[in-house]
């Protein structure tokens, strides 16, 4: 009788082990699927050396690249990224307009993005931040790109992406 009892305990243990493995795989797959859906809904961009993975980029009034941006306007940029559980609480933005090898700095608010501005939020397993960029009226009417870098307190580059833009009147 003791042999049957041990046999059934081994079977029960094996079933529990398999169930735990499957549940873990399903959780990983669900998270991966969510991040994949975010990346599919994201505006296309070129990563230029981010430490953290950018999962989603949204630029108001832009549905395709190159993004058309009117001079003398303010555009909201929203980014969802995976901070690898590091608990980022501060981002300093450096944004530049790049036109035929000429770079000019862009005005961003709020900068820095910290706990005082409610611009850096926890979202699911990652972070989200937003900022407003001012499209200066002195920018040339031409195609170029917007180069966006977000750095921490130690000036380490955490997020970097580049998006093609067209400046319009």
Secondary structure, 3 states (H helix, E strand, C coil): CHHHHHHHHHHHHHHHHHHHHHHHHHHHHHHHHHHHHHHHHCCCCEECCCCCEEEEEEECCCCCCCEEEECCEEEEEEEEEECCCCCCCCEEEEEEEEECCEEEECEEECCCECCCCCCEEEECCEEEEEEEEEECCCCCCCEEEEEEEEECCCCCEEEEEEEEEEEEC
